[in-house]
Amino acid sequence: MVKCDICGATFKNTQGLGGHMKLAHNADGPSGQHSVLPPTLEEDPELSAIKREVKVAQYNAELVKLRALMEHWDERLRKTEKENGILHELILDSVDTALAQALSFSKGHAEWWRVPDEQIRSWVNNFAENIEINIRNKSTR
């Protein structure tokens, strides 16, 4: 008994295997050497190598896309952090200005805690105006 190395079919002799190889596997004789194509494309090592190369190229393309997306978000994060720093600075400048105004007022009044509500409202409005002015001034720099 002889066995086909490709599909495992068994035959009584090499002549039967040779006929099988020609018909089933497009091969010359019982040795199994292929004349044109392998029995199936999946068994072709060159095709397998090409498939691997295609997969690697697809993964690399996805990697490039992901890196570009990551760079985009990193840039947005840096921009947001910069804007947060500017806002923080503006608020501190405005608080400093408001505190300086309150301090200068309190120096002239011995009982500054008895300041009328209207004056407090005025300070709050001045504080808000100072913030807006500082934002406008710093955003035009």
C-alpha positions in Angstrom: 0.0 0.0 0.0 1.2 3.5 -0.9 -0.1 6.7 0.7 -0.6 10.2 -0.8 1.6 12.6 1.1 -0.8 15.5 0.3 -4.3 14.1 1.2 -3.5 10.8 2.9 -5.4 8.6 0.3 -4.0 5.1 0.0 -3.5 3.0 -3.1 -2.5 -0.6 -4.0 0.6 0.5 -6.0 2.6 3.5 -7.2 0.7 3.5 -10.5 -2.6 4.2 -8.7 -0.9 6.9 -6.7 0.6 8.4 -9.9 -2.9 8.6 -11.5 -4.3 10.1 -8.3 -1.6 12.7 -8.2 -2.3 13.8 -11.8 -6.0 14.0 -11.4 -6.4 15.2 -7.8 -3.4 17.3 -7.2 -2.2 18.3 -10.7 1.2 16.7 -10.0 3.6 14.7 -12.1 3.7 11.1 -11.0 3.8 9.4 -7.6 6.6 11.6 -6.4 4.1 14.4 -5.9 6.0 17.2 -7.6 3.6 19.8 -8.7 3.6 20.9 -12.3 1.6 24.1 -12.0 -0.4 24.7 -8.8 -0.4 23.3 -5.4 -3.5 21.3 -4.4 -4.9 24.2 -2.5 -3.9 27.8 -2.3 -3.7 27.6 1.5 -0.8 25.2 1.1 1.2 27.6 -1.1 4.0 29.0 1.1 4.4 32.0 -1.2 0.8 32.9 -0.8 1.0 32.5 3.0 4.0 34.8 3.1 2.1 37.4 1.0 -0.9 37.1 3.3 1.4 37.7 6.3 2.9 40.8 4.6 -0.6 42.1 3.9 -1.6 41.6 7.6 1.6 43.3 8.8 0.9 46.2 6.5 -2.7 46.5 7.8 -1.5 46.5 11.4 1.1 49.1 10.6 -1.5 51.3 8.9 -3.7 51.0 12.0 -0.7 51.8 14.2 0.0 55.0 12.2 -3.6 56.1 12.5 -3.6 55.5 16.3 -0.3 57.4 16.7 -1.7 60.3 14.7 -4.9 60.3 16.9 -2.7 60.1 20.0 -0.7 63.1 18.8 -3.9 65.1 18.1 -5.2 64.4 21.7 -1.8 65.2 23.2 -1.8 68.6 21.4 -5.3 69.3 22.7 -4.3 68.4 26.2 -1.3 70.7 26.0 -3.5 73.5 24.7 -6.1 72.9 27.5 -3.3 72.9 30.1 -2.0 76.2 28.7 -5.5 77.8 28.7 -6.0 76.6 32.3 -2.7 78.2 33.3 -3.8 81.5 31.8 -7.2 81.4 33.5 -5.5 80.6 36.8 -3.2 83.5 36.4 -6.1 85.8 35.4 -8.1 84.8 38.5 -5.1 85.3 40.8 -4.5 88.8 39.3 -8.1 89.7 39.7 -8.2 88.5 43.3 -5.0 90.4 44.0 -6.6 93.6 42.6 -9.8 93.1 44.6 -7.8 92.5 47.8 -5.7 95.6 47.2 -8.9 97.6 46.7 -10.4 96.2 49.9 -7.2 96.8 51.8 -6.9 100.4 50.7 -10.6 101.0 51.6 -10.1 99.3 55.0 -7.1 101.5 55.9 -9.3 104.5 55.7 -12.1 103.0 57.8 -11.5 101.8 61.3 -14.7 99.7 61.3 -14.5 98.3 57.8 -16.5 95.2 58.8 -19.5 97.5 59.0 -19.3 98.4 55.3 -22.7 98.9 53.8 -24.1 96.3 51.5 -24.0 98.7 48.5 -20.3 99.0 49.0 -19.8 95.2 49.1 -21.9 94.9 45.9 -19.7 97.6 44.3 -16.5 95.6 45.3 -18.0 92.4 43.8 -18.9 94.2 40.6 -15.4 95.7 40.5 -13.9 92.3 41.0 -16.0 90.9 38.1 -15.0 93.8 35.9 -11.3 93.4 36.8 -11.5 89.7 35.7 -13.1 90.7 32.4 -10.5 93.4 31.8 -7.6 91.1 32.7 -9.0 88.4 30.4 -9.3 91.0 27.5 -5.9 92.4 28.1 -4.1 89.0 28.3 -6.0 87.5 25.4 -4.9 90.3 23.1 -1.2 89.8 24.0 
